[in-house]
Amino acid sequence: MKCEYDFSQAVRGKFFRKHADLHLPIYVDSATRRGLERIAKRNGKPVAELVNQLLKKDVELLESLS
Protein backbone atom coordinates (compact mmCIF):
# COMPACT_ATOMS: atom_id res chain seq x y z
CA MET A 1 0.00 0.00 0.00
CA LYS A 2 1.03 3.53 -0.60
CA CYS A 3 1.68 5.81 2.35
CA GLU A 4 -0.73 8.39 0.91
CA TYR A 5 -3.46 8.42 -1.71
CA ASP A 6 -4.64 11.46 -3.66
CA PHE A 7 -8.41 11.81 -3.49
CA SER A 8 -8.50 15.40 -4.73
CA GLN A 9 -10.17 14.35 -8.01
CA ALA A 10 -12.50 11.80 -6.40
CA VAL A 11 -16.28 11.97 -6.85
CA ARG A 12 -18.42 10.93 -3.89
CA GLY A 13 -21.17 8.44 -4.78
CA LYS A 14 -20.04 7.98 -8.38
CA PHE A 15 -21.24 4.36 -8.49
CA PHE A 16 -24.10 4.64 -5.97
CA ARG A 17 -27.49 3.57 -7.33
CA LYS A 18 -30.40 4.21 -4.96
CA HIS A 19 -32.59 1.31 -6.08
CA ALA A 20 -29.86 -1.12 -7.06
CA ASP A 21 -30.74 -4.80 -6.67
CA LEU A 22 -28.02 -6.51 -4.66
CA HIS A 23 -27.21 -10.16 -5.26
CA LEU A 24 -25.63 -11.59 -2.15
CA PRO A 25 -23.42 -14.64 -2.47
CA ILE A 26 -24.62 -17.37 -0.14
CA TYR A 27 -22.41 -20.36 0.46
CA VAL A 28 -23.64 -23.80 1.54
CA ASP A 29 -21.64 -26.92 2.24
CA SER A 30 -21.11 -29.35 -0.61
CA ALA A 31 -23.55 -31.99 0.65
CA THR A 32 -26.35 -29.42 0.93
CA ARG A 33 -25.51 -28.04 -2.51
CA ARG A 34 -25.65 -31.50 -4.08
CA GLY A 35 -28.99 -32.20 -2.40
CA LEU A 36 -30.45 -28.90 -3.59
CA GLU A 37 -29.17 -29.51 -7.12
CA ARG A 38 -30.71 -32.99 -7.16
CA ILE A 39 -34.10 -31.74 -5.95
CA ALA A 40 -34.07 -28.79 -8.35
CA LYS A 41 -33.22 -31.03 -11.28
CA ARG A 42 -35.97 -33.48 -10.33
CA ASN A 43 -38.48 -30.60 -10.25
CA GLY A 44 -37.14 -28.93 -13.39
CA LYS A 45 -36.28 -25.70 -11.58
CA PRO A 46 -33.11 -23.68 -11.20
CA VAL A 47 -31.39 -24.11 -7.83
CA ALA A 48 -31.81 -20.39 -7.07
CA GLU A 49 -35.59 -20.67 -7.46
CA LEU A 50 -35.73 -23.70 -5.16
CA VAL A 51 -33.59 -21.98 -2.52
CA ASN A 52 -35.76 -18.85 -2.69
CA GLN A 53 -38.92 -20.93 -2.16
CA LEU A 54 -37.37 -22.70 0.82
CA LEU A 55 -36.17 -19.46 2.38
CA LYS A 56 -39.51 -17.71 1.88
CA LYS A 57 -41.29 -20.57 3.68
CA ASP A 58 -38.76 -20.48 6.52
CA VAL A 59 -39.12 -16.70 6.87
CA GLU A 60 -42.93 -17.03 7.00
CA LEU A 61 -42.62 -19.73 9.65
CA LEU A 62 -40.19 -17.70 11.76
CA GLU A 63 -42.35 -14.58 11.49
CA SER A 64 -45.44 -16.53 12.58
CA LEU A 65 -43.58 -17.68 15.71
CA SER A 66 -42.69 -14.13 16.72
CHARMM-style PDB file with segment names, atoms N, HN, CA, C and O in Angstrom:
ATOM      1  N   MET     1       0.829  -1.186   0.000  1.00  0.00      PROA
ATOM      2  CA  MET     1       0.000   0.000   0.000  1.00  0.00      PROA
ATOM      3  C   MET     1       0.871   1.245   0.000  1.00  0.00      PROA
ATOM      4  O   MET     1       1.977   1.266   0.539  1.00  0.00      PROA
ATOM      5  N   LYS     2       0.336   2.261  -0.615  1.00  0.00      PROA
ATOM      6  HN  LYS     2      -0.563   2.243  -1.053  1.00  0.00      PROA
ATOM      7  CA  LYS     2       1.030   3.534  -0.604  1.00  0.00      PROA
ATOM      8  C   LYS     2       0.860   4.187   0.764  1.00  0.00      PROA
ATOM      9  O   LYS     2      -0.092   3.901   1.491  1.00  0.00      PROA
ATOM     10  N   CYS     3       1.798   5.067   1.101  1.00  0.00      PROA
ATOM     11  HN  CYS     3       2.571   5.299   0.511  1.00  0.00      PROA
ATOM     12  CA  CYS     3       1.684   5.813   2.350  1.00  0.00      PROA
ATOM     13  C   CYS     3       0.540   6.815   2.280  1.00  0.00      PROA
ATOM     14  O   CYS     3      -0.149   7.051   3.272  1.00  0.00      PROA
ATOM     15  N   GLU     4       0.339   7.407   1.094  1.00  0.00      PROA
ATOM     16  HN  GLU     4       0.899   7.215   0.288  1.00  0.00      PROA
ATOM     17  CA  GLU     4      -0.727   8.390   0.914  1.00  0.00      PROA
ATOM     18  C   GLU     4      -1.421   8.166  -0.424  1.00  0.00      PROA
ATOM     19  O   GLU     4      -0.804   7.697  -1.380  1.00  0.00      PROA
ATOM     20  N   TYR     5      -2.689   8.498  -0.486  1.00  0.00      PROA
ATOM     21  HN  TYR     5      -3.190   8.879   0.291  1.00  0.00      PROA
ATOM     22  CA  TYR     5      -3.462   8.422  -1.713  1.00  0.00      PROA
ATOM     23  C   TYR     5      -4.048   9.797  -2.001  1.00  0.00      PROA
ATOM     24  O   TYR     5      -4.429  10.521  -1.081  1.00  0.00      PROA
ATOM     25  N   ASP     6      -4.120  10.152  -3.269  1.00  0.00      PROA
ATOM     26  HN  ASP     6      -3.810   9.565  -4.017  1.00  0.00      PROA
ATOM     27  CA  ASP     6      -4.639  11.459  -3.662  1.00  0.00      PROA
ATOM     28  C   ASP     6      -6.111  11.326  -4.058  1.00  0.00      PROA
ATOM     29  O   ASP     6      -6.437  10.765  -5.104  1.00  0.00      PROA
ATOM     30  N   PHE     7      -6.981  11.846  -3.215  1.00  0.00      PROA
ATOM     31  HN  PHE     7      -6.716  12.301  -2.365  1.00  0.00      PROA
ATOM     32  CA  PHE     7      -8.413  11.807  -3.489  1.00  0.00      PROA
ATOM     33  C   PHE     7      -8.949  13.160  -3.947  1.00  0.00      PROA
ATOM     34  O   PHE     7     -10.157  13.393  -3.918  1.00  0.00      PROA
ATOM     35  N   SER     8      -8.065  14.040  -4.362  1.00  0.00      PROA
ATOM     36  HN  SER     8      -7.083  13.851  -4.385  1.00  0.00      PROA
ATOM     37  CA  SER     8      -8.498  15.396  -4.728  1.00  0.00      PROA
ATOM     38  C   SER     8      -9.409  15.413  -5.954  1.00  0.00      PROA
ATOM     39  O   SER     8     -10.197  16.345  -6.114  1.00  0.00      PROA
ATOM     40  N   GLN     9      -9.318  14.413  -6.815  1.00  0.00      PROA
ATOM     41  HN  GLN     9      -8.678  13.657  -6.685  1.00  0.00      PROA
ATOM     42  CA  GLN     9     -10.172  14.346  -8.013  1.00  0.00      PROA
ATOM     43  C   GLN     9     -11.314  13.342  -7.848  1.00  0.00      PROA
ATOM     44  O   GLN     9     -12.034  13.051  -8.803  1.00  0.00      PROA
ATOM     45  N   ALA    10     -11.472  12.823  -6.652  1.00  0.00      PROA
ATOM     46  HN  ALA    10     -10.887  13.059  -5.876  1.00  0.00      PROA
ATOM     47  CA  ALA    10     -12.496  11.803  -6.401  1.00  0.00      PROA
ATOM     48  C   ALA    10     -13.897  12.401  -6.463  1.00  0.00      PROA
ATOM     49  O   ALA    10     -14.085  13.591  -6.211  1.00  0.00      PROA
ATOM     50  N   VAL    11     -14.880  11.562  -6.801  1.00  0.00      PROA
ATOM     51  HN  VAL    11     -14.727  10.595  -7.005  1.00  0.00      PROA
ATOM     52  CA  VAL    11     -16.277  11.972  -6.855  1.00  0.00      PROA
ATOM     53  C   VAL    11     -17.054  11.079  -5.892  1.00  0.00      PROA
ATOM     54  O   VAL    11     -17.102   9.861  -6.062  1.00  0.00      PROA
ATOM     55  N   ARG    12     -17.658  11.694  -4.883  1.00  0.00      PROA
ATOM     56  HN  ARG    12     -17.619  12.684  -4.745  1.00  0.00      PROA
ATOM     57  CA  ARG    12     -18.417  10.935  -3.889  1.00  0.00      PROA
ATOM     58  C   ARG    12     -19.690  10.369  -4.529  1.00  0.00      PROA
ATOM     59  O   ARG    12     -20.422  11.088  -5.209  1.00  0.00      PROA
ATOM     60  N   GLY    13     -19.947   9.070  -4.303  1.00  0.00      PROA
ATOM     61  HN  GLY    13     -19.352   8.486  -3.751  1.00  0.00      PROA
ATOM     62  CA  GLY    13     -21.171   8.442  -4.780  1.00  0.00      PROA
ATOM     63  C   GLY    13     -21.220   8.173  -6.269  1.00  0.00      PROA
ATOM     64  O   GLY    13     -22.304   7.988  -6.822  1.00  0.00      PROA
ATOM     65  N   LYS    14     -20.082   8.147  -6.928  1.00  0.00      PROA
ATOM     66  HN  LYS    14     -19.201   8.297  -6.478  1.00  0.00      PROA
ATOM     67  CA  LYS    14     -20.045   7.978  -8.379  1.00  0.00      PROA
ATOM     68  C   LYS    14     -20.772   6.702  -8.837  1.00  0.00      PROA
ATOM     69  O   LYS    14     -21.439   6.706  -9.872  1.00  0.00      PROA
ATOM     70  N   PHE    15     -20.645   5.635  -8.083  1.00  0.00      PROA
ATOM     71  HN  PHE    15     -20.104   5.632  -7.243  1.00  0.00      PROA
ATOM     72  CA  PHE    15     -21.241   4.362  -8.489  1.00  0.00      PROA
ATOM     73  C   PHE    15     -22.469   3.995  -7.660  1.00  0.00      PROA
ATOM     74  O   PHE    15     -22.997   2.892  -7.799  1.00  0.00      PROA
ATOM     75  N   PHE    16     -22.928   4.898  -6.806  1.00  0.00      PROA
ATOM     76  HN  PHE    16     -22.500   5.794  -6.693  1.00  0.00      PROA
ATOM     77  CA  PHE    16     -24.104   4.639  -5.973  1.00  0.00      PROA
ATOM     78  C   PHE    16     -25.367   4.654  -6.826  1.00  0.00      PROA
ATOM     79  O   PHE    16     -25.576   5.567  -7.625  1.00  0.00      PROA
ATOM     80  N   ARG    17     -26.206   3.637  -6.650  1.00  0.00      PROA
ATOM     81  HN  ARG    17     -26.036   2.896  -6.001  1.00  0.00      PROA
ATOM     82  CA  ARG    17     -27.490   3.565  -7.331  1.00  0.00      PROA
ATOM     83  C   ARG    17     -28.537   3.310  -6.254  1.00  0.00      PROA
ATOM     84  O   ARG    17     -28.522   2.267  -5.600  1.00  0.00      PROA
ATOM     85  N   LYS    18     -29.443   4.261  -6.072  1.00  0.00      PROA
ATOM     86  HN  LYS    18     -29.455   5.108  -6.603  1.00  0.00      PROA
ATOM     87  CA  LYS    18     -30.401   4.211  -4.964  1.00  0.00      PROA
ATOM     88  C   LYS    18     -31.217   2.921  -4.940  1.00  0.00      PROA
ATOM     89  O   LYS    18     -31.384   2.330  -3.873  1.00  0.00      PROA
ATOM     90  N   HSD    19     -31.714   2.482  -6.052  1.00  0.00      PROA
ATOM     91  HN  HSD    19     -31.578   2.962  -6.918  1.00  0.00      PROA
ATOM     92  CA  HSD    19     -32.587   1.306  -6.082  1.00  0.00      PROA
ATOM     93  C   HSD    19     -31.895   0.092  -6.697  1.00  0.00      PROA
ATOM     94  O   HSD    19     -32.538  -0.743  -7.332  1.00  0.00      PROA
ATOM     95  N   ALA    20     -30.606   0.003  -6.508  1.00  0.00      PROA
ATOM     96  HN  ALA    20     -30.083   0.682  -5.992  1.00  0.00      PROA
ATOM     97  CA  ALA    20     -29.858  -1.123  -7.062  1.00  0.00      PROA
ATOM     98  C   ALA    20     -30.301  -2.425  -6.390  1.00  0.00      PROA
ATOM     99  O   ALA    20     -30.568  -2.457  -5.189  1.00  0.00      PROA
ATOM    100  N   ASP    21     -30.375  -3.476  -7.168  1.00  0.00      PROA
ATOM    101  HN  ASP    21     -30.158  -3.450  -8.144  1.00  0.00      PROA
ATOM    102  CA  ASP    21     -30.743  -4.797  -6.675  1.00  0.00      PROA
ATOM    103  C   ASP    21     -29.458  -5.540  -6.349  1.00  0.00      PROA
ATOM    104  O   ASP    21     -28.668  -5.841  -7.244  1.00  0.00      PROA
ATOM    105  N   LEU    22     -29.246  -5.835  -5.081  1.00  0.00      PROA
ATOM    106  HN  LEU    22     -29.888  -5.590  -4.354  1.00  0.00      PROA
ATOM    107  CA  LEU    22     -28.022  -6.507  -4.663  1.00  0.00      PROA
ATOM    108  C   LEU    22     -28.206  -8.019  -4.717  1.00  0.00      PROA
ATOM    109  O   LEU    22     -29.241  -8.544  -4.305  1.00  0.00      PROA
ATOM    110  N   HSD    23     -27.215  -8.697  -5.218  1.00  0.00      PROA
ATOM    111  HN  HSD    23     -26.375  -8.271  -5.553  1.00  0.00      PROA
ATOM    112  CA  HSD    23     -27.215 -10.157  -5.262  1.00  0.00      PROA
ATOM    113  C   HSD    23     -26.133 -10.647  -4.316  1.00  0.00      PROA
ATOM    114  O   HSD    23     -24.942 -10.558  -4.611  1.00  0.00      PROA
ATOM    115  N   LEU    24     -26.564 -11.162  -3.181  1.00  0.00      PROA
ATOM    116  HN  LEU    24     -27.533 -11.234  -2.941  1.00  0.00      PROA
ATOM    117  CA  LEU    24     -25.630 -11.587  -2.153  1.00  0.00      PROA
ATOM    118  C   LEU    24     -25.176 -13.022  -2.405  1.00  0.00      PROA
ATOM    119  O   LEU    24     -26.000 -13.902  -2.655  1.00  0.00      PROA
ATOM    120  N   PRO    25     -23.883 -13.254  -2.341  1.00  0.00      PROA
ATOM    121  CA  PRO    25     -23.421 -14.643  -2.469  1.00  0.00      PROA
ATOM    122  C   PRO    25     -23.720 -15.388  -1.171  1.00  0.00      PROA
ATOM    123  O   PRO    25     -23.405 -14.914  -0.079  1.00  0.00      PROA
ATOM    124  N   ILE    26     -24.321 -16.536  -1.307  1.00  0.00      PROA
ATOM    125  HN  ILE    26     -24.578 -16.921  -2.193  1.00  0.00      PROA
ATOM    126  CA  ILE    26     -24.617 -17.371  -0.142  1.00  0.00      PROA
ATOM    127  C   ILE    26     -23.949 -18.714  -0.373  1.00  0.00      PROA
ATOM    128  O   ILE    26     -24.128 -19.342  -1.417  1.00  0.00      PROA
ATOM    129  N   TYR    27     -23.188 -19.139   0.603  1.00  0.00      PROA
ATOM    130  HN  TYR    27     -23.043 -18.629   1.451  1.00  0.00      PROA
ATOM    131  CA  TYR    27     -22.412 -20.365   0.462  1.00  0.00      PROA
ATOM    132  C   TYR    27     -22.994 -21.458   1.353  1.00  0.00      PROA
ATOM    133  O   TYR    27     -23.272 -21.230   2.530  1.00  0.00      PROA
ATOM    134  N   VAL    28     -23.172 -22.637   0.783  1.00  0.00      PROA
ATOM    135  HN  VAL    28     -22.946 -22.822  -0.173  1.00  0.00      PROA
ATOM    136  CA  VAL    28     -23.642 -23.801   1.536  1.00  0.00      PROA
ATOM    137  C   VAL    28     -22.592 -24.901   1.402  1.00  0.00      PROA
ATOM    138  O   VAL    28     -21.777 -24.891   0.480  1.00  0.00      PROA
ATOM    139  N   ASP    29     -22.627 -25.840   2.328  1.00  0.00      PROA
ATOM    140  HN  ASP    29     -23.289 -25.848   3.078  1.00  0.00      PROA
ATOM    141  CA  ASP    29     -21.643 -26.917   2.239  1.00  0.00      PROA
ATOM    142  C   ASP    29     -21.956 -27.802   1.029  1.00  0.00      PROA
ATOM    143  O   ASP    29     -23.053 -27.748   0.473  1.00  0.00      PROA
ATOM    144  N   SER    30     -20.992 -28.600   0.641  1.00  0.00      PROA
ATOM    145  HN  SER    30     -20.101 -28.644   1.092  1.00  0.00      PROA
ATOM    146  CA  SER    30     -21.108 -29.350  -0.609  1.00  0.00      PROA
ATOM    147  C   SER    30     -22.234 -30.381  -0.579  1.00  0.00      PROA
ATOM    148  O   SER    30     -22.884 -30.611  -1.599  1.00  0.00      PROA
ATOM    149  N   ALA    31     -22.472 -31.001   0.568  1.00  0.00      PROA
ATOM    150  HN  ALA    31     -21.944 -30.814   1.396  1.00  0.00      PROA
ATOM    151  CA  ALA    31     -23.545 -31.994   0.654  1.00  0.00      PROA
ATOM    152  C   ALA    31     -24.911 -31.323   0.471  1.00  0.00      PROA
ATOM    153  O   ALA    31     -25.781 -31.858  -0.216  1.00  0.00      PROA
ATOM    154  N   THR    32     -25.092 -30.165   1.080  1.00  0.00      PROA
ATOM    155  HN  THR    32     -24.385 -29.731   1.638  1.00  0.00      PROA
ATOM    156  CA  THR    32     -26.348 -29.420   0.931  1.00  0.00      PROA
ATOM    157  C   THR    32     -26.526 -28.969  -0.506  1.00  0.00      PROA
ATOM    158  O   THR    32     -27.624 -29.057  -1.056  1.00  0.00      PROA
ATOM    159  N   ARG    33     -25.459 -28.490  -1.114  1.00  0.00      PROA
ATOM    160  HN  ARG    33     -24.567 -28.419  -0.668  1.00  0.00      PROA
ATOM    161  CA  ARG    33     -25.513 -28.044  -2.506  1.00  0.00      PROA
ATOM    162  C   ARG    33     -25.923 -29.181  -3.426  1.00  0.00      PROA
ATOM    163  O   ARG    33     -26.778 -29.007  -4.294  1.00  0.00      PROA
ATOM    164  N   ARG    34     -25.310 -30.355  -3.235  1.00  0.00      PROA
ATOM    165  HN  ARG    34     -24.616 -30.497  -2.529  1.00  0.00      PROA
ATOM    166  CA  ARG    34     -25.646 -31.505  -4.077  1.00  0.00      PROA
ATOM    167  C   ARG    34     -27.112 -31.895  -3.900  1.00  0.00      PROA
ATOM    168  O   ARG    34     -27.797 -32.215  -4.872  1.00  0.00      PROA
ATOM    169  N   GLY    35     -27.588 -31.867  -2.652  1.00  0.00      PROA
ATOM    170  HN  GLY    35     -27.032 -31.607  -1.862  1.00  0.00      PROA
ATOM    171  CA  GLY    35     -28.988 -32.196  -2.400  1.00  0.00      PROA
ATOM    172  C   GLY    35     -29.930 -31.203  -3.057  1.00  0.00      PROA
ATOM    173  O   GLY    35     -30.936 -31.597  -3.647  1.00  0.00      PROA
ATOM    174  N   LEU    36     -29.612 -29.920  -2.960  1.00  0.00      PROA
ATOM    175  HN  LEU    36     -28.794 -29.600  -2.481  1.00  0.00      PROA
ATOM    176  CA  LEU    36     -30.447 -28.899  -3.594  1.00  0.00      PROA
ATOM    177  C   LEU    36     -30.434 -29.040  -5.109  1.00  0.00      PROA
ATOM    178  O   LEU    36     -31.470 -28.897  -5.758  1.00  0.00      PROA
ATOM    179  N   GLU    37     -29.268 -29.319  -5.672  1.00  0.00      PROA
ATOM    180  HN  GLU    37     -28.426 -29.436  -5.145  1.00  0.00      PROA
ATOM    181  CA  GLU    37     -29.167 -29.505  -7.123  1.00  0.00      PROA
ATOM    182  C   GLU    37     -29.990 -30.709  -7.581  1.00  0.00      PROA
ATOM    183  O   GLU    37     -30.648 -30.656  -8.620  1.00  0.00      PROA
ATOM    184  N   ARG    38     -29.952 -31.785  -6.808  1.00  0.00      PROA
ATOM    185  HN  ARG    38     -29.418 -31.828  -5.964  1.00  0.00      PROA
ATOM    186  CA  ARG    38     -30.708 -32.993  -7.155  1.00  0.00      PROA
ATOM    187  C   ARG    38     -32.210 -32.716  -7.120  1.00  0.00      PROA
ATOM    188  O   ARG    38     -32.938 -33.106  -8.033  1.00  0.00      PROA
ATOM    189  N   ILE    39     -32.671 -32.044  -6.068  1.00  0.00      PROA
ATOM    190  HN  ILE    39     -32.080 -31.727  -5.326  1.00  0.00      PROA
ATOM    191  CA  ILE    39     -34.098 -31.735  -5.948  1.00  0.00      PROA
ATOM    192  C   ILE    39     -34.539 -30.775  -7.043  1.00  0.00      PROA
ATOM    193  O   ILE    39     -35.602 -30.949  -7.639  1.00  0.00      PROA
ATOM    194  N   ALA    40     -33.724 -29.766  -7.306  1.00  0.00      PROA
ATOM    195  HN  ALA    40     -32.861 -29.624  -6.822  1.00  0.00      PROA
ATOM    196  CA  ALA    40     -34.066 -28.786  -8.348  1.00  0.00      PROA
ATOM    197  C   ALA    40     -34.155 -29.455  -9.707  1.00  0.00      PROA
ATOM    198  O   ALA    40     -35.069 -29.172 -10.481  1.00  0.00      PROA
ATOM    199  N   LYS    41     -33.220 -30.334 -10.000  1.00  0.00      PROA
ATOM    200  HN  LYS    41     -32.477 -30.564  -9.372  1.00  0.00      PROA
ATOM    201  CA  LYS    41     -33.224 -31.033 -11.284  1.00  0.00      PROA
ATOM    202  C   LYS    41     -34.464 -31.911 -11.413  1.00  0.00      PROA
ATOM    203  O   LYS    41     -35.096 -31.960 -12.468  1.00  0.00      PROA
ATOM    204  N   ARG    42     -34.803 -32.601 -10.331  1.00  0.00      PROA
ATOM    205  HN  ARG    42     -34.289 -32.561  -9.474  1.00  0.00      PROA
ATOM    206  CA  ARG    42     -35.973 -33.481 -10.334  1.00  0.00      PROA
ATOM    207  C   ARG    42     -37.256 -32.682 -10.581  1.00  0.00      PROA
ATOM    208  O   ARG    42     -38.189 -33.179 -11.212  1.00  0.00      PROA
ATOM    209  N   ASN    43     -37.298 -31.447 -10.083  1.00  0.00      PROA
ATOM    210  HN  ASN    43     -36.540 -31.043  -9.571  1.00  0.00      PROA
ATOM    211  CA  ASN    43     -38.485 -30.601 -10.250  1.00  0.00      PROA
ATOM    212  C   ASN    43     -38.397 -29.686 -11.462  1.00  0.00      PROA
ATOM    213  O   ASN    43     -39.327 -28.924 -11.728  1.00  0.00      PROA
ATOM    214  N   GLY    44     -37.298 -29.748 -12.197  1.00  0.00      PROA
ATOM    215  HN  GLY    44     -36.543 -30.367 -11.981  1.00  0.00      PROA
ATOM    216  CA  GLY    44     -37.144 -28.931 -13.393  1.00  0.00      PROA
ATOM    217  C   GLY    44     -37.052 -27.440 -13.111  1.00  0.00      PROA
ATOM    218  O   GLY    44     -37.535 -26.618 -13.890  1.00  0.00      PROA
ATOM    219  N   LYS    45     -36.422 -27.097 -11.980  1.00  0.00      PROA
ATOM    220  HN  LYS    45     -36.030 -27.765 -11.347  1.00  0.00      PROA
ATOM    221  CA  LYS    45     -36.277 -25.697 -11.583  1.00  0.00      PROA
ATOM    222  C   LYS    45     -34.798 -25.361 -11.407  1.00  0.00      PROA
ATOM    223  O   LYS    45     -33.980 -26.244 -11.153  1.00  0.00      PROA
ATOM    224  N   PRO    46     -34.467 -24.097 -11.542  1.00  0.00      PROA
ATOM    225  CA  PRO    46     -33.108 -23.680 -11.199  1.00  0.00      PROA
ATOM    226  C   PRO    46     -32.909 -23.767  -9.679  1.00  0.00      PROA
ATOM    227  O   PRO    46     -33.863 -23.619  -8.916  1.00  0.00      PROA
ATOM    228  N   VAL    47     -31.689 -24.004  -9.255  1.00  0.00      PROA
ATOM    229  HN  VAL    47     -30.914 -24.125  -9.875  1.00  0.00      PROA
ATOM    230  CA  VAL    47     -31.388 -24.112  -7.827  1.00  0.00      PROA
ATOM    231  C   VAL    47     -31.768 -22.824  -7.102  1.00  0.00      PROA
ATOM    232  O   VAL    47     -32.301 -22.876  -5.993  1.00  0.00      PROA
ATOM    233  N   ALA    48     -31.501 -21.672  -7.710  1.00  0.00      PROA
ATOM    234  HN  ALA    48     -31.068 -21.630  -8.610  1.00  0.00      PROA
ATOM    235  CA  ALA    48     -31.810 -20.392  -7.068  1.00  0.00      PROA
ATOM    236  C   ALA    48     -33.300 -20.270  -6.758  1.00  0.00      PROA
ATOM    237  O   ALA    48     -33.679 -19.759  -5.705  1.00  0.00      PROA
ATOM    238  N   GLU    49     -34.138 -20.739  -7.673  1.00  0.00      PROA
ATOM    239  HN  GLU    49     -33.830 -21.154  -8.529  1.00  0.00      PROA
ATOM    240  CA  GLU    49     -35.595 -20.672  -7.456  1.00  0.00      PROA
ATOM    241  C   GLU    49     -36.005 -21.571  -6.295  1.00  0.00      PROA
ATOM    242  O   GLU    49     -36.822 -21.184  -5.459  1.00  0.00      PROA
ATOM    243  N   LEU    50     -35.434 -22.771  -6.249  1.00  0.00      PROA
ATOM    244  HN  LEU    50     -34.770 -23.085  -6.928  1.00  0.00      PROA
ATOM    245  CA  LEU    50     -35.729 -23.697  -5.156  1.00  0.00      PROA
ATOM    246  C   LEU    50     -35.303 -23.108  -3.820  1.00  0.00      PROA
ATOM    247  O   LEU    50     -36.063 -23.149  -2.852  1.00  0.00      PROA
ATOM    248  N   VAL    51     -34.103 -22.564  -3.760  1.00  0.00      PROA
ATOM    249  HN  VAL    51     -33.485 -22.531  -4.546  1.00  0.00      PROA
ATOM    250  CA  VAL    51     -33.591 -21.981  -2.517  1.00  0.00      PROA
ATOM    251  C   VAL    51     -34.471 -20.808  -2.088  1.00  0.00      PROA
ATOM    252  O   VAL    51     -34.775 -20.671  -0.903  1.00  0.00      PROA
ATOM    253  N   ASN    52     -34.886 -19.962  -3.032  1.00  0.00      PROA
ATOM    254  HN  ASN    52     -34.639 -20.073  -3.995  1.00  0.00      PROA
ATOM    255  CA  ASN    52     -35.761 -18.845  -2.694  1.00  0.00      PROA
ATOM    256  C   ASN    52     -37.087 -19.335  -2.113  1.00  0.00      PROA
ATOM    257  O   ASN    52     -37.583 -18.761  -1.144  1.00  0.00      PROA
ATOM    258  N   GLN    53     -37.662 -20.379  -2.690  1.00  0.00      PROA
ATOM    259  HN  GLN    53     -37.259 -20.845  -3.478  1.00  0.00      PROA
ATOM    260  CA  GLN    53     -38.921 -20.927  -2.165  1.00  0.00      PROA
ATOM    261  C   GLN    53     -38.733 -21.440  -0.738  1.00  0.00      PROA
ATOM    262  O   GLN    53     -39.556 -21.182   0.140  1.00  0.00      PROA
ATOM    263  N   LEU    54     -37.644 -22.166  -0.523  1.00  0.00      PROA
ATOM    264  HN  LEU    54     -36.975 -22.376  -1.236  1.00  0.00      PROA
ATOM    265  CA  LEU    54     -37.374 -22.698   0.816  1.00  0.00      PROA
ATOM    266  C   LEU    54     -37.188 -21.574   1.828  1.00  0.00      PROA
ATOM    267  O   LEU    54     -37.737 -21.629   2.929  1.00  0.00      PROA
ATOM    268  N   LEU    55     -36.419 -20.560   1.459  1.00  0.00      PROA
ATOM    269  HN  LEU    55     -35.973 -20.516   0.565  1.00  0.00      PROA
ATOM    270  CA  LEU    55     -36.166 -19.459   2.381  1.00  0.00      PROA
ATOM    271  C   LEU    55     -37.430 -18.663   2.668  1.00  0.00      PROA
ATOM    272  O   LEU    55     -37.649 -18.244   3.805  1.00  0.00      PROA
ATOM    273  N   LYS    56     -38.261 -18.448   1.663  1.00  0.00      PROA
ATOM    274  HN  LYS    56     -38.084 -18.789   0.740  1.00  0.00      PROA
ATOM    275  CA  LYS    56     -39.513 -17.714   1.882  1.00  0.00      PROA
ATOM    276  C   LYS    56     -40.396 -18.457   2.883  1.00  0.00      PROA
ATOM    277  O   LYS    56     -40.990 -17.838   3.766  1.00  0.00      PROA
ATOM    278  N   LYS    57     -40.482 -19.782   2.749  1.00  0.00      PROA
ATOM    279  HN  LYS    57     -39.999 -20.285   2.032  1.00  0.00      PROA
ATOM    280  CA  LYS    57     -41.291 -20.571   3.681  1.00  0.00      PROA
ATOM    281  C   LYS    57     -40.717 -20.493   5.094  1.00  0.00      PROA
ATOM    282  O   LYS    57     -41.460 -20.365   6.067  1.00  0.00      PROA
ATOM    283  N   ASP    58     -39.396 -20.571   5.199  1.00  0.00      PROA
ATOM    284  HN  ASP    58     -38.792 -20.675   4.409  1.00  0.00      PROA
ATOM    285  CA  ASP    58     -38.765 -20.481   6.519  1.00  0.00      PROA
ATOM    286  C   ASP    58     -38.979 -19.108   7.144  1.00  0.00      PROA
ATOM    287  O   ASP    58     -39.224 -19.013   8.347  1.00  0.00      PROA
ATOM    288  N   VAL    59     -38.892 -18.050   6.354  1.00  0.00      PROA
ATOM    289  HN  VAL    59     -38.694 -18.128   5.377  1.00  0.00      PROA
ATOM    290  CA  VAL    59     -39.120 -16.695   6.867  1.00  0.00      PROA
ATOM    291  C   VAL    59     -40.562 -16.564   7.359  1.00  0.00      PROA
ATOM    292  O   VAL    59     -40.799 -16.005   8.429  1.00  0.00      PROA
ATOM    293  N   GLU    60     -41.528 -17.076   6.586  1.00  0.00      PROA
ATOM    294  HN  GLU    60     -41.335 -17.530   5.716  1.00  0.00      PROA
ATOM    295  CA  GLU    60     -42.930 -17.030   6.995  1.00  0.00      PROA
ATOM    296  C   GLU    60     -43.127 -17.776   8.315  1.00  0.00      PROA
ATOM    297  O   GLU    60     -43.832 -17.298   9.203  1.00  0.00      PROA
ATOM    298  N   LEU    61     -42.506 -18.940   8.440  1.00  0.00      PROA
ATOM    299  HN  LEU    61     -41.933 -19.329   7.718  1.00  0.00      PROA
ATOM    300  CA  LEU    61     -42.620 -19.732   9.654  1.00  0.00      PROA
ATOM    301  C   LEU    61     -42.023 -18.975  10.843  1.00  0.00      PROA
ATOM    302  O   LEU    61     -42.639 -18.899  11.906  1.00  0.00      PROA
ATOM    303  N   LEU    62     -40.841 -18.424  10.665  1.00  0.00      PROA
ATOM    304  HN  LEU    62     -40.341 -18.486   9.802  1.00  0.00      PROA
ATOM    305  CA  LEU    62     -40.193 -17.702  11.758  1.00  0.00      PROA
ATOM    306  C   LEU    62     -40.977 -16.456  12.149  1.00  0.00      PROA
ATOM    307  O   LEU    62     -41.061 -16.123  13.332  1.00  0.00      PROA
ATOM    308  N   GLU    63     -41.550 -15.766  11.172  1.00  0.00      PROA
ATOM    309  HN  GLU    63     -41.481 -16.036  10.211  1.00  0.00      PROA
ATOM    310  CA  GLU    63     -42.355 -14.578  11.493  1.00  0.00      PROA
ATOM    311  C   GLU    63     -43.640 -14.954  12.209  1.00  0.00      PROA
ATOM    312  O   GLU    63     -44.118 -14.189  13.047  1.00  0.00      PROA
ATOM    313  N   SER    64     -44.210 -16.111  11.904  1.00  0.00      PROA
ATOM    314  HN  SER    64     -43.821 -16.732  11.224  1.00  0.00      PROA
ATOM    315  CA  SER    64     -45.437 -16.528  12.583  1.00  0.00      PROA
ATOM    316  C   SER    64     -45.166 -16.921  14.043  1.00  0.00      PROA
ATOM    317  O   SER    64     -46.070 -16.866  14.877  1.00  0.00      PROA
ATOM    318  N   LEU    65     -43.942 -17.309  14.344  1.00  0.00      PROA
ATOM    319  HN  LEU    65     -43.208 -17.354  13.667  1.00  0.00      PROA
ATOM    320  CA  LEU    65     -43.577 -17.677  15.710  1.00  0.00      PROA
ATOM    321  C   LEU    65     -43.310 -16.460  16.579  1.00  0.00      PROA
ATOM    322  O   LEU    65     -43.356 -16.548  17.806  1.00  0.00      PROA
ATOM    323  N   SER    66     -43.035 -15.335  15.956  1.00  0.00      PROA
ATOM    324  HN  SER    66     -42.998 -15.264  14.960  1.00  0.00      PROA
ATOM    325  CA  SER    66     -42.689 -14.127  16.720  1.00  0.00      PROA
ATOM    326  C   SER    66     -43.916 -13.417  17.237  1.00  0.00      PROA
ATOM    327  OT1 SER    66     -43.800 -12.385  17.898  1.00  0.00      PROA
TER     328      SER     66
END
